[in-house]
Amino acid sequence: MDVFKKKKTGFSKNHPTYIYKKINDDYIFVGVTHSDVTNNTKNIQLSKNPDPTDNKPAYYIPEASSDKVSSFGKKYSNWKMPEKDKKEIRKLKNK
C-alpha cells in the first residue's frame, strides 16, 4: 500500500496522511505536516515534499498510527513518497 489520504476523524483530522499498510479494516499510517514539531514531538523532515505543487519543507510524525479505513477521506492524487523516506517510515512501530 502506498497512498496519501485526508484524515476525516481523530487527532489528524483534515490533515494528509501517508498510508503504507492495510491490516483487515485498518490502515497503518503517519501524519504529514509542514510543522517541525507536533505535540512536543520533533517531526522528521522528508527528503522531498510529497505534494508536487508545494515547495515548502514537509515532515512526518515519527510514530505510526492505525485507524479504520472509514476514517479516511479523499485520496491526494499525484503525491509521491520518496523511496528513502518510505524505508524509514516502514520501520516505525505502530502505537
C-alpha beads as a LAMMPS data file, in Angstrom:
LAMMPS data file: protein, C-alpha beads

95 atoms
94 bonds

1 atom types
1 bond types

-500.0 500.0 xlo xhi
-500.0 500.0 ylo yhi
-500.0 500.0 zlo zhi

Masses

1 110.0

Atoms # bond

1 1 1 0.000 0.000 0.000
2 1 1 1.339 3.424 -0.876
3 1 1 -1.260 6.213 -0.814
4 1 1 -1.961 9.636 0.658
5 1 1 -5.448 10.372 2.006
6 1 1 -7.070 13.078 4.090
7 1 1 -7.964 12.001 7.641
8 1 1 -11.659 12.579 8.460
9 1 1 -11.586 11.865 12.206
10 1 1 -9.352 11.866 15.266
11 1 1 -6.119 13.695 16.084
12 1 1 -5.082 14.102 12.430
13 1 1 -8.478 15.327 11.263
14 1 1 -8.267 17.259 7.971
15 1 1 -4.554 16.531 7.611
16 1 1 -2.905 14.445 4.946
17 1 1 -1.693 11.018 5.950
18 1 1 0.669 8.587 4.279
19 1 1 -0.888 5.119 4.375
20 1 1 1.618 2.330 3.902
21 1 1 -0.161 -0.788 5.154
22 1 1 -3.659 -2.257 5.478
23 1 1 -4.484 -4.889 8.077
24 1 1 -8.071 -6.149 7.858
25 1 1 -10.226 -2.989 8.113
26 1 1 -7.424 -0.732 9.439
27 1 1 -4.845 1.452 7.753
28 1 1 -1.377 1.934 9.251
29 1 1 -0.243 5.495 8.588
30 1 1 1.819 8.524 9.580
31 1 1 0.645 12.124 9.590
32 1 1 2.253 14.546 7.131
33 1 1 2.655 18.207 8.068
34 1 1 4.553 21.445 7.472
35 1 1 5.323 21.685 11.191
36 1 1 8.661 20.515 12.564
37 1 1 7.051 19.754 15.972
38 1 1 3.700 18.106 16.815
39 1 1 2.535 17.788 20.439
40 1 1 6.079 18.396 21.752
41 1 1 7.491 15.680 19.467
42 1 1 10.104 16.578 16.881
43 1 1 8.885 15.541 13.440
44 1 1 11.209 14.122 10.795
45 1 1 11.788 16.132 7.646
46 1 1 11.055 14.330 4.393
47 1 1 13.756 14.427 1.735
48 1 1 11.176 15.985 -0.619
49 1 1 7.651 17.295 -0.140
50 1 1 5.297 14.568 -1.467
51 1 1 2.929 17.248 -2.821
52 1 1 4.323 18.196 -6.249
53 1 1 2.653 21.646 -6.034
54 1 1 4.272 22.570 -2.686
55 1 1 7.906 23.623 -2.294
56 1 1 7.768 24.091 1.497
57 1 1 9.513 21.519 3.704
58 1 1 7.291 18.617 4.756
59 1 1 7.609 16.410 7.819
60 1 1 6.128 13.177 9.090
61 1 1 5.134 12.425 12.635
62 1 1 7.620 9.742 13.781
63 1 1 5.021 7.422 15.223
64 1 1 2.880 5.027 13.223
65 1 1 -0.846 5.057 13.943
66 1 1 -3.773 2.908 12.899
67 1 1 -7.418 3.662 12.264
68 1 1 -10.417 2.234 10.431
69 1 1 -10.489 2.598 6.643
70 1 1 -13.746 4.541 7.042
71 1 1 -11.849 7.285 8.962
72 1 1 -10.145 8.441 5.775
73 1 1 -11.425 10.671 3.019
74 1 1 -10.262 11.705 -0.391
75 1 1 -7.065 10.471 -1.962
76 1 1 -4.402 13.027 -2.818
77 1 1 -3.571 12.369 -6.450
78 1 1 -0.035 12.806 -7.786
79 1 1 1.512 12.762 -4.304
80 1 1 4.575 10.517 -4.016
81 1 1 6.639 9.481 -1.011
82 1 1 10.372 9.437 -1.793
83 1 1 11.800 5.892 -1.631
84 1 1 14.363 6.879 1.003
85 1 1 11.598 8.118 3.312
86 1 1 9.348 5.094 2.656
87 1 1 12.044 2.804 4.044
88 1 1 12.374 4.825 7.264
89 1 1 8.619 5.110 7.772
90 1 1 8.060 1.371 7.351
91 1 1 10.453 0.737 10.258
92 1 1 8.181 2.630 12.706
93 1 1 6.285 0.746 15.362
94 1 1 2.512 1.110 15.489
95 1 1 1.360 2.980 18.633

Bonds

1 1 1 2
2 1 2 3
3 1 3 4
4 1 4 5
5 1 5 6
6 1 6 7
7 1 7 8
8 1 8 9
9 1 9 10
10 1 10 11
11 1 11 12
12 1 12 13
13 1 13 14
14 1 14 15
15 1 15 16
16 1 16 17
17 1 17 18
18 1 18 19
19 1 19 20
20 1 20 21
21 1 21 22
22 1 22 23
23 1 23 24
24 1 24 25
25 1 25 26
26 1 26 27
27 1 27 28
28 1 28 29
29 1 29 30
30 1 30 31
31 1 31 32
32 1 32 33
33 1 33 34
34 1 34 35
35 1 35 36
36 1 36 37
37 1 37 38
38 1 38 39
39 1 39 40
40 1 40 41
41 1 41 42
42 1 42 43
43 1 43 44
44 1 44 45
45 1 45 46
46 1 46 47
47 1 47 48
48 1 48 49
49 1 49 50
50 1 50 51
51 1 51 52
52 1 52 53
53 1 53 54
54 1 54 55
55 1 55 56
56 1 56 57
57 1 57 58
58 1 58 59
59 1 59 60
60 1 60 61
61 1 61 62
62 1 62 63
63 1 63 64
64 1 64 65
65 1 65 66
66 1 66 67
67 1 67 68
68 1 68 69
69 1 69 70
70 1 70 71
71 1 71 72
72 1 72 73
73 1 73 74
74 1 74 75
75 1 75 76
76 1 76 77
77 1 77 78
78 1 78 79
79 1 79 80
80 1 80 81
81 1 81 82
82 1 82 83
83 1 83 84
84 1 84 85
85 1 85 86
86 1 86 87
87 1 87 88
88 1 88 89
89 1 89 90
90 1 90 91
91 1 91 92
92 1 92 93
93 1 93 94
94 1 94 95
